[in-house]
Amino acid sequence: MKAVERKGRMEDYLSPKEVANALGIGTRALRLWVSAGKFPRGIKFTRQVVRWPASVVEAELKKRQAASEALVA
C-alpha cells in the first residue's frame, strides 16, 4: 500500500490487485464490476495507474457484508 498526504492526513491507496484480493475476486472481475457500476471507480493518478482509497474499499466491504447478513437473517 502507498500512502499519500491529503489535507493534513495520510490516506492509504490500494492497487487493483490489492482491491481484488480484499474482495476475493480477480482483477478482471474488478474491472468488470467497475464497468458495470457494481464498484466505485478508482482515482487515476496517471494514464496507467489507478488506485482506490482504502477507506472506500473498507466502506464497500462493510456494505456488502451487511447486505449478505440481511439475506441470511
N, C-alpha and C positions, 0 to 999 in steps of 0.2 A: 504494500500500500504506500502511496505517496501522500504527503501532507502538504497542503497549500495554505498560505496565510490569507484569510478572508476577514475583513472588517475586525481586525484585532484578535481573531481566534484562528486556531488551526483546524482544518477540516480534512478528513481522510477522503481520498478519491480512489475508487476501485476500477480496475481494468475490466473489460468484458469477460475475460476468463475468471476473474475473482467473483464477479457478479453471478455468472453462470454456476460456478461451484457453490456459492451460497444458496442459490435457488434449487440446486440439484438437477440442473439441465446442462445441455451443451451450449457452446457459443452460437452455433447455428440456430438453435431453438430460441436463444435470447434475441437474436436479430429478427426472427420471425415474430416473436412476441411484441417487440418494439414496433415493427411494421404494422402489425395488426392492432396496435393500441392497447395491448394487454399489459404492457410495462412501460414506464416513462422513458422518454428519450434521454440519452446521456448528454453531457456537455462536450462539445467539440473544442479541443484545445488547438489542434492543427487539422489539416486535411485528413490525416490518418489516425489521429489519437483522440479517442472518445473515452470519457471517464464518467462514472456516476458517483455523486456524493454518498458516503457511507450512510448518512442519515436518511437519504431517500430509499436506499436498499433496505435498511432496517425497518423503516415505516411500511414498505411493501411486504416484507416478510411477516410483520405483525398483522397487517391487514389480511393477508392470505391465511395465516394461522387462525385468526378469529373467524373467518368465513368457513374454514374447514371444521372448526369446532361447532359452529352453528349448524352445519349439516349433520353432524354426529348427534347433537342433542335433540 
